[in-house]
Amino acid sequence: MKNKLLITAVILMTTLVTSGQDSFKGYAINPKLGFFNNSKVGGFAGGIEVNYIYNNFLFSLDYLRMEEFDILGPEPKEGYNQIGLMVGKFTGNKYLRFQYQAGFAPLWGLKRTDLKSSGTGFLGPDIYNSKDFFTVGLVAKLGFKVIPFKFMSIGIDINANINKEQPSIIPMLSIEFGSIRK
């Protein structure tokens, strides 16, 4: 019995030690800028993401702010906030990376409801009632990164937030800084 326990412990320890030598742990801070579109409005989006990298796995926490852009459009302007918690993987080589992640993301903000008063056309926008909302959605992200240096990557991310209030697609340009590759 003692021999079997000793052999099992030695096998586990050598497996952990050898896999630990081959592993990579990193982190990245990722500012982003892009635009969003849902069924009603569109505009600009910006935010920041923090990634923890372990081997080929990604663990991410991000914050995005989406602001409607319409110069002569209805008032008030819609705006949303999202905090996403995602897990995923990446594949690629030393200089190129394709990543995919999914998780949960609370989404809250201000949206227009019914018409309060009609505007005068070009000089006066339509005025709407508005309401604050909060919902939790499923978030998915696909990304493609070019990694010219160990500490930096440049890429494109496409985020999607699927929820009952304001489902959105958000393509973004991103720059990552941190310990990104070996």
Secondary structure, 3 states (H helix, E strand, C coil): CHHHHHHHHHHHHHHHHHHHHHCCEEEEEEEEEEEEECCCCEEEEEEEEEEEEECCEEEEEEEEEEEECCCCCCECCCEEEEEEEEEEEEEECCCEEEEEEEEEEEEEEEEEEEEEECCCCCCCCCEEEEEEEEEEEEEEEEEEEEEEECCEEEEEEEEEEECCCCCEEEEEEEEEEEECCC
